[in-house]
Amino acid sequence: MGKKQPLKGTKLIVFGILFTVFMLFLGYKILFKSNDETNITSINQKIEKDKGLRQFDKGLELYDQKKYAAAGKYFEESINNGFPVAHALLGECKLHLGDLKSAQYHLMRALAVENGENELAGYYSGVEFNLGVVFNLQNDTKNAIAHLKKASELGNKDAAVYLSKIK
């Protein structure tokens, strides 16, 4: 056996191309397709969600002080940072401010949120109740009754009282 010679010419170019493609593929798999929480995409999403949660908490503080316009801004930022549960509270702020069209939009988006109940107890019953109120204020009795009934089924105590007033 003779001494191995280093790659030269075309063989070196082919090897370089194959090695580069392999490393790009491997890097892509590690950074973007990994199923664990160590890839860049997951880390960035977690950072954004944490930021969204902090903004949501600030919005809740202002909401509790009945500062609905200021709270709404934090809820919007929270949504933009990956915390869609904030649609429910943003919709409620819009309801308090009399912006029924925006309230309806955000409350409908809130219904589409998966696992909202994991983030806020009574999430869906509250959203359904607020939608019922919005539809009632828009003189859409049919939808108001449907959402209030759903809120009542989900355990919202205020829904039955409100429902009895509009029937």
Secondary structure, 3 states (H helix, E strand, C coil): CCCCCCCCHHHHHHHHHHHHHHHHHHHHHHHHCCCCCCCHHHHHHHHHHHHHHHHHHHHHHHHHCCCHHHHHHHHHHHHHCCCCCHHHHHHHHHHHCCCHHHHHHHHHHHHCCCCHHHHCCCHHHHHHHHHHHHHHHCCCHHHHHHHHHHHHHCCCHHHHHHHHHHC
